[in-house]
Amino acid sequence: MVSTASSQHYQALVDIGSNGIRFSISDLSPPTARITPTIYQDRCGISLYDAQNATGTKAPIPSGVIEEVLAVLLQFKRTCQDFEVPDSNIRLVATEATRNAINREDLLGQIEERTGWKVKLLTKEEEGRLGAMGIASSIGHVKGICMDMGGGSVQMTWVVKKLNGDVDMSPVGSVSFPYGAAALMSMLSEVSVQKEAFLQDEIASKFQRGLETIQIPSSLRDEASQNHGYTLYLSGGGFRGRGYILMSTEDIQPYPIPIINCYSVRASRFFSNLEESPASALAFRVSSRRASQVPAVQLVIKALAQAGIPISKVTFTQGGVREGLLYSGLAPSIRAQSPLVASTLPYAPRSAASLTTLLRDAVPDLVESELLTSTINLLYFHGSLPKDIRAAAALRSTTTGVLAGAHGLSHRDRSMLALILCERWGADLSEADAGLYDSLPKLAGHLTWWTKYVGRVAEGIANLFPAGVVRDDEPTVVVESGVSSIKDIQHCWLKITVLRQDLLGKVEVWAKDLRKLGKKKHWGKQESGMKVDVDVRI
């Protein structure tokens, strides 16, 4: 039985799109509301766009299709009852295919009569605005152009997410183009190769005018000029399919983070190799239907390149209308939270604040504060497991473990936290896990050695405070750290003052381990690290 107290925070959403109908129930309970945990989700592949255009001429949605829609909605209503979702927390929205349906009033009327639910028919502007908010929910920091590709349309706007949680976007909301994956495939089936080139010209021209319409502020334009282009954030199944294809051809194979959200590529790579056949696009998580729409996605990307919009980086996101609806309802203070911290907060030890301060004091200002806070929050999480698998479970915690479903974590943060937690448990791995351990540093980059250092420091802290409890009335240790250069060699120095005599033995073992890490042979394949000088005082 679901807890009544918890279910009061459940939000159920139905997104009636052009390519399918999506159902979800999310838990917006504190303290994890920022990452909108999903406790149930499903998708029904009823394409209302195909239902209206099956004969090549637009027709009303057939009664049989309406019955199918009603059947899946009634199934979801029972699911909401099983999860005890309050009636007031259930929302239904519909987009392009429903908006343009000849018999939309009949469809919406039958839904209300049979289910008791009213459907909110989103305008083009509302759909674009919610899609942009969904993108903002998907990433910690957002600043650039957003595009969302559905079955019937493509939306374009700009978004800047502020540190206080406010989200700025185009005053017009968004610009909508009738070039969704399903709609464009229908157009392509009726044109010759020569006319396809004219269609590409038309789309490129509309993209250029759309960029003017959304009124990008001068500050964002200036920043794009300095950075050789805008960051382009993409959402929608068609674009995500392109992302999975690129992920499957990365230099790092297998790519260690099997999550499309926050996956980024350089613009040059995004716009290259756009001639693959639909069959070759059957990568991981790309359905046969999505693969069949590859020509439409390719045409939109070619037109985007032709439009000449300066783009430096492309980031794929999982956010859409569903995520946008949930994120819009959160207070700015919650939206401002770090997804990494929010996702780990439920597992924080009792003295998390004191332990985090100790870790920060022991790590020079080269590692982000949010990463250190999250390390402490998960410091003891894998302690109940058998010793032989603790490091392996920690290594996979951000991809298939406890943080796998956390919304908004960057691939770099996932890789760094996984490496830190693995090191915290000694990094003792079997051959089955060695491949992942070797590939994650390629995402962590030059900070790979620091993940080892933070992990070793965290292990030492856990050994000093095995229950995660720091007693305010009982001084234990004081730590200082920094980085200095001695004879052109970078040194990380650490001063540990022991205030409780019985801890001296553990601290000396800790210091010895950290000094060992500073030896060049332990710097790893990247040969990027530092000497570690540890001074233990009483």
PAROTI-701409 format. One record per residue (C-alpha): residue number from 1; residue in one letter; x, y, z. Coordinates in steps of 0.02 Angstrom, whole numbers. Each point is the difference from the previous one (the first is absolute). Layout:
BEGIN
   num   residu        u        v        w
   NUM        A        X        Y        Z
...
END
This chain:
BEGIN
   num   residu        u        v        w
     1        M        0        0        0
     2        V       66      172      -48
     3        S       28      121      143
     4        T     -140      129        4
     5        A      120      134       59
     6        S      116      -34     -145
     7        S     -136      -15     -131
     8        Q      -58      178       36
     9        H      157       55      -93
    10        Y      -32     -113     -151
    11        Q      -32       85     -166
    12        A      -75      -99     -144
    13        L       18       63     -178
    14        V      -65      -57     -169
    15        D       84       76     -152
    16        I     -104      -35     -156
    17        G      128       30     -136
    18        S        6      -27     -187
    19        N      105     -159        2
    20        G      -65      -77      161
    21        I      -80       24      169
    22        R      112       10      154
    23        F      -55      -37      177
    24        S       96       37      158
    25        I      -16       17      188
    26        S      134      104       86
    27        D       38       25      184
    28        L       29      183       43
    29        S       31      -31      184
    30        P      142       97       82
    31        P      147       -8       -4
    32        T       12      -77     -174
    33        A     -134      102      -91
    34        R      136       85     -104
    35        I       39     -161      -93
    36        T     -186      -45      -19
    37        P       19     -186       39
    38        T     -110     -108     -111
    39        I      -86     -144       89
    40        Y      -99      -59     -152
    41        Q       10       33     -186
    42        D      -67      -79     -157
    43        R      -25       41     -183
    44        C     -134      -55     -121
    45        G       48        7     -184
    46        I     -165       70      -63
    47        S       47      127     -133
    48        L     -139      127      -18
    49        Y       98       78     -143
    50        D        2     -163      -99
    51        A     -182      -30       43
    52        Q      -48      162      -87
    53        N      117      -17     -149
    54        A       -1     -186      -40
    55        T      -81       26     -171
    56        G      106      148      -52
    57        T     -146      119       25
    58        K      -38       69      171
    59        A     -150      -84       79
    60        P      -84       -2      171
    61        I       74     -114      133
    62        P      -89     -167      -29
    63        S     -122      -58      134
    64        G      103     -159       25
    65        V      154      103       43
    66        I     -102      106      121
    67        E      -56     -160       86
    68        E      182      -54       16
    69        V       42      168       78
    70        L     -144      -16      123
    71        A       52     -177       46
    72        V      180       48       46
    73        L      -60      153       95
    74        L     -119     -106      103
    75        Q      143     -121       35
    76        F      106      145       61
    77        K     -144       62      108
    78        R        2     -167       92
    79        T      189       15       19
    80        C      -21      173       77
    81        Q     -127      -72      122
    82        D      121     -140       47
    83        F      135      128       37
    84        E     -128      107       93
    85        V       36      155     -104
    86        P     -119      139       53
    87        D     -125       44     -139
    88        S       57      181        9
    89        N      178      -56      -44
    90        I      -45      -82     -166
    91        R       24      102     -158
    92        L      -22      -37     -185
    93        V       74      106     -139
    94        A       -6      -19     -188
    95        T      108       75     -136
    96        E       12       19     -190
    97        A      -96     -151      -65
    98        T     -148       29      116
    99        R        7      187      -24
   100        N      -21      -18     -189
   101        A     -120     -147       -1
   102        I     -161       27      -98
   103        N     -101      -87      136
   104        R      100       56      150
   105        E     -156       57       95
   106        D      -73     -174      -19
   107        L      162      -79       63
   108        L       14      117      149
   109        G     -184      -16       41
   110        Q        6     -190        1
   111        I      155        2      111
   112        E      -87      110      128
   113        E     -161     -102       -6
   114        R       85     -170       19
   115        T      141       44      120
   116        G      -60      157       88
   117        W      162       86      -52
   118        K       13      162      -96
   119        V      141       18     -126
   120        K       99      161       -8
   121        L       30       38     -183
   122        L      167       90       -7
   123        T       25      142     -121
   124        K      158        1     -106
   125        E       74      132      114
   126        E      -44      -96      159
   127        E       72     -161      -72
   128        G      162       88      -42
   129        R       11       84      169
   130        L      -29     -162       95
   131        G      124      -91     -111
   132        A      130      131       41
   133        M      -38      -16      186
   134        G       22     -187      -19
   135        I      172       29      -73
   136        A       41      119      143
   137        S      -48     -138      122
   138        S      116     -124      -86
   139        I      164       90       32
   140        G       77       94      145
   141        H       49      152     -105
   142        V      -89       50     -161
   143        K       41      145     -113
   144        G      -31       -9     -187
   145        I     -123      -46     -137
   146        C     -127     -140       26
   147        M      -87     -106     -131
   148        D     -130     -135       32
   149        M      -48     -122     -139
   150        G     -164      -91       18
   151        G     -101      -99     -125
   152        G      -93      148      -72
   153        S      108      152       31
   154        V      168       73       51
   155        Q        9      137      131
   156        M      140      128       18
   157        T       39      124      139
   158        W      143       59      110
   159        V       20      -36      186
   160        V      110       68      139
   161        K      -14      -82      170
   162        K       57      114      142
   163        L       87      -50      161
   164        N     -154       48      101
   165        G     -108     -124      -95
   166        D      -88      125     -112
   167        V       -8      -48     -184
   168        D        4      134     -136
   169        M      -56      -42     -176
   170        S      -63       85     -156
   171        P     -139      128       29
   172        V      -97      -84     -141
   173        G       13     -169       85
   174        S       60      -98     -150
   175        V      -14      -14     -187
   176        S      -85     -156      -69
   177        F       41      -80     -169
   178        P     -105     -139      -81
   179        Y      150     -113      -20
   180        G      -21     -134      131
   181        A       71     -171      -42
   182        A     -166      -79      -51
   183        A      -61      154      -93
   184        L      162       19      -96
   185        M        6     -184      -48
   186        S     -172       23      -76
   187        M       64      148     -101
   188        L      155      -96      -56
   189        S     -105     -144      -65
   190        E      -81      119     -124
   191        V      152       93      -68
   192        S      142      -40     -118
   193        V      184       15       44
   194        Q        4      168      -89
   195        K     -151       64       95
   196        E       78      -62      162
   197        A      139      126      -26
   198        F     -130      137      -17
   199        L      -83      -62      160
   200        Q      167       10       90
   201        D       20      180      -62
   202        E     -174       40       65
   203        I       36      -72      172
   204        A      168       89       11
   205        S      -81      165      -45
   206        K     -134      -23      133
   207        F      132      -43      129
   208        Q       91      161      -41
   209        R     -159      103       20
   210        G      -43      -97      158
   211        L      166       50       78
   212        E      -48      183      -28
   213        T     -176      -27       67
   214        I       54      -72      168
   215        Q       99      160       35
   216        I      162      -66       75
   217        P       65      128      127
   218        S      162       91      -38
   219        S       88      -76      151
   220        L      -29     -176      -66
   221        R       53       51     -175
   222        D      160       78       66
   223        E       42     -155      100
   224        A      -31     -110     -152
   225        S      118      110     -100
   226        Q      137      -24      129
   227        N      -29     -189        8
   228        H       -8      -26     -189
   229        G     -185      -36        4
   230        Y     -151      -41      106
   231        T      -28     -158      100
   232        L     -147      -89      -83
   233        Y     -110     -103      116
   234        L     -105     -133      -86
   235        S     -152      -95       60
   236        G     -127     -115      -78
   237        G       10     -179      -60
   238        G       65       40     -174
   239        F      147      101       63
   240        R       37     -123      140
   241        G        8     -138     -131
   242        R      139       99      -84
   243        G       85       13      169
   244        Y       -2     -189       27
   245        I       74      -26     -174
   246        L      142      120       42
   247        M       24      -83      169
   248        S       18     -169      -85
   249        T      143       67     -108
   250        E       98       90      138
   251        D      187      -27       13
   252        I      -34      -73      173
   253        Q      -81     -170      -29
   254        P     -105      -57       79
   255        Y      -52      174       52
   256        P       -5      -12      191
   257        I     -156      105       35
   258        P     -152      -82      -84
   259        I     -109      153       37
   260        I      -41      125     -138
   261        N      -38      144      118
   262        C      147      124        6
   263        Y       97      -92     -138
   264        S       97      133      -97
   265        V       97        6     -163
   266        R       92      133      -97
   267        A     -106       83     -134
   268        S      117      -62     -138
   269        R      -36     -180       49
   270        F     -186       29       17
   271        F       -9       67     -179
   272        S      111     -135      -76
   273        N      -43     -170      -77
   274        L     -182       40      -36
   275        E      -20     -129     -138
   276        E      -21     -160      102
   277        S     -146     -110      -50
   278        P     -145      -35      118
   279        A       62     -179       21
   280        S      171       59       60
   281        A      -87      112      128
   282        L      -62     -146      104
   283        A      113       44      146
   284        F      -34      -31      183
   285        R     -169       75       51
   286        V      -47       46     -179
   287        S     -162      -89      -46
   288        S      -39      -59     -175
   289        R     -131      138      -13
   290        R      124      131       54
   291        A      129      -72     -121
   292        S     -125       13     -142
   293        Q      -13      187       36
   294        V      187       28      -15
   295        P      -16       84     -173
   296        A     -115      132       77
   297        V      118       33      145
   298        Q      148        8     -120
   299        L      -91      127     -108
   300        V      -37      112      150
   301        I      182       -9       56
   302        K       62       40     -177
   303        A     -118      148       -8
   304        L       61       58      170
   305        A      179       -5      -62
   306        Q      -50       91     -159
   307        A      -87      135      102
   308        G      172       55       59
   309        I      -46       15      184
   310        P      166        3       94
   311        I        4     -155      112
   312        S      151      -60       99
   313        K      -71     -145      101
   314        V     -156     -109       -4
   315        T      -73      -76      159
   316        F     -138     -130       -3
   317        T     -130        3      139
   318        Q     -137     -113       65
   319        G     -109      149       43
   320        G     -162       34      -90
   321        V     -177       56       34
   322        R      -19     -123      146
   323        E      158       58       87
   324        G      -42      181      -41
   325        L     -169      -12       85
   326        L       77      -73      157
   327        Y      147      119        4
   328        S     -111      153      -28
   329        G      -97      -42      158
   330        L      155       -1      111
   331        A       49      152      101
   332        P      154       92      -68
   333        S       95      -48      158
   334        I      -25     -184      -43
   335        R       40       26     -184
   336        A      163       82       54
   337        Q       60     -155       92
   338        S      143     -103      -70
   339        P      -73     -161      -75
   340        L      153      -92       62
   341        V      -25       54      180
   342        A     -189      -21       -3
   343        S       13     -178      -67
   344        T      119      -55      138
   345        L      -78       94      146
   346        P     -113     -143       59
   347        Y      154     -105       39
   348        A       97      131       98
   349        P       74      -56      167
   350        R      -54       84      162
   351        S      151      116        7
   352        A        6       35     -186
   353        A       34      186       22
   354        S      152      -27      113
   355        L       69     -141     -108
   356        T      -21      106     -158
   357        T       95      143       81
   358        L      140     -120       44
   359        L        8      -66     -179
   360        R        1      175      -71
   361        D      141       50      116
   362        A      100     -151      -60
   363        V      -26       34     -186
   364        P       75      154      -85
   365        D     -123      111      -95
   366        L       14      -99     -162
   367        V     -149     -115       23
   368        E     -178       68       -5
   369        S      -86       20      168
   370        E     -157      -94      -59
   371        L      106     -152      -41
   372        L       77       -2      175
   373        T     -170       19       83
   374        S      -69     -145     -102
   375        T      151     -106       45
   376        I      -37       20      185
   377        N     -186      -33      -29
   378        L       42     -169      -77
   379        L      152      -35      110
   380        Y      -80     -146       93
   381        F     -133      -54     -126
   382        H       87     -158      -61
   383        G       65      -50      172
   384        S     -134     -133       27
   385        L       56      -98     -154
   386        P      125     -143        3
   387        K      176       69       -1
   388        D       41      -82     -167
   389        I     -130      101      -97
   390        R       -2      169       88
   391        A      121       83     -122
   392        A      -90      -72     -152
   393        A     -171       54       63
   394        A       68      174       36
   395        L       77        8     -175
   396        R     -169      -35      -78
   397        S     -101      106      120
   398        T      -21      144     -122
   399        T      -42     -103     -154
   400        T     -101     -152       54
   401        G       -3       23      189
   402        V      -79      118      125
   403        L       23      157     -108
   404        A      -43      -78     -168
   405        G     -169       87       -9
   406        A       56      167       73
   407        H      -56      137     -119
   408        G      124      137      -44
   409        L      172      -78       34
   410        S      134       36     -129
   411        H      102     -143      -72
   412        R      157       76       74
   413        D      -77        6      174
   414        R      -62     -179      -17
   415        S      174      -60      -50
   416        M       92       98      136
   417        L     -116      -50      142
   418        A        7     -182      -54
   419        L      190        2        1
   420        I        6       89      169
   421        L     -118     -123       83
   422        C       90     -148      -77
   423        E      165       66       70
   424        R      -82       29      169
   425        W      -28     -189        8
   426        G      176      -42      -56
   427        A      -30      -16     -189
   428        D       20     -189       14
   429        L      -89      -61     -156
   430        S      -23     -160      -98
   431        E       36      -14     -186
   432        A     -186       22      -34
   433        D        8      179       64
   434        A      173       47      -63
   435        G      -66       62     -168
   436        L     -115      128       80
   437        Y      137       54      121
   438        D      118       31     -146
   439        S     -127       95     -107
   440        L      -74      120      129
   441        P      164       99       17
   442        K      -19       51     -182
   443        L     -152      101       52
   444        A       77       65      160
   445        G      150       62      -99
   446        H      139       95       89
   447        L      -90      -17      167
   448        T       16     -190        2
   449        W      143        0      125
   450        W     -101      113      114
   451        T     -140     -129        3
   452        K      126     -121       74
   453        Y       60      129      125
   454        V     -176       47       56
   455        G      -46     -185       12
   456        R      151      -37      110
   457        V      -34      150      111
   458        A     -183      -52       14
   459        E       53     -177       49
   460        G      110       71      137
   461        I     -143      107       67
   462        A     -116     -150        1
   463        N      128     -100       99
   464        L       10      138      130
   465        F     -190       14       13
   466        P      -70     -174      -41
   467        A     -178       46       51
   468        G        0      167      -91
   469        V      -15       91      165
   470        V      110      146       53
   471        R      -25       52      180
   472        D        0      188       23
   473        D       68      -11      177
   474        E      146     -113      -45
   475        P      139       72     -112
   476        T       76     -129     -117
   477        V      106       66     -143
   478        V       33      165      -88
   479        V       51       -2     -183
   480        E       77      129     -117
   481        S       50      -22     -182
   482        G       66       90     -151
   483        V      105      -10     -158
   484        S      177       65      -19
   485        S      140      -13     -126
   486        I      170      -65       56
   487        K      138       -6     -131
   488        D     -131        9     -138
   489        I      -91     -152       71
   490        Q     -178       21       59
   491        H      -30      -56      179
   492        C     -163      -25       92
   493        W       35       29      183
   494        L     -106      -57      146
   495        K       17       43      184
   496        I      -95     -112      121
   497        T       -2       51      183
   498        V      -58     -143      111
   499        L      -97       60      152
   500        R      -51     -172       65
   501        Q      146     -115       41
   502        D      -88     -164      -41
   503        L      -22       56     -182
   504        L      187       23      -31
   505        G       26     -177      -66
   506        K     -141       14     -126
   507        V       59      172      -57
   508        E      178      -64      -29
   509        V      -66     -142     -109
   510        W     -106      127      -93
   511        A      150      114      -27
   512        K      107     -143      -65
   513        D     -133      -47     -126
   514        L      -14      179      -64
   515        R      189       18      -18
   516        K        1     -160     -104
   517        L     -132       75     -115
   518        G      117      145      -34
   519        K      133     -113      -77
   520        K        6       15     -188
   521        K      -30     -185      -29
   522        H     -174       24       76
   523        W      -47      146     -112
   524        G      -87     -113     -126
   525        K        5      -10     -189
   526        Q      -23      187      -20
   527        E      157       32      104
   528        S      -85      149       76
   529        G       17       16      188
   530        M       94       80      143
   531        K      121      -41      137
   532        V      -92      -13      166
   533        D       83       68      156
   534        V      -89      -46      162
   535        D       51       74      167
   536        V      -78      -84      152
   537        R        6       99      161
   538        I      -58      -31      178
END
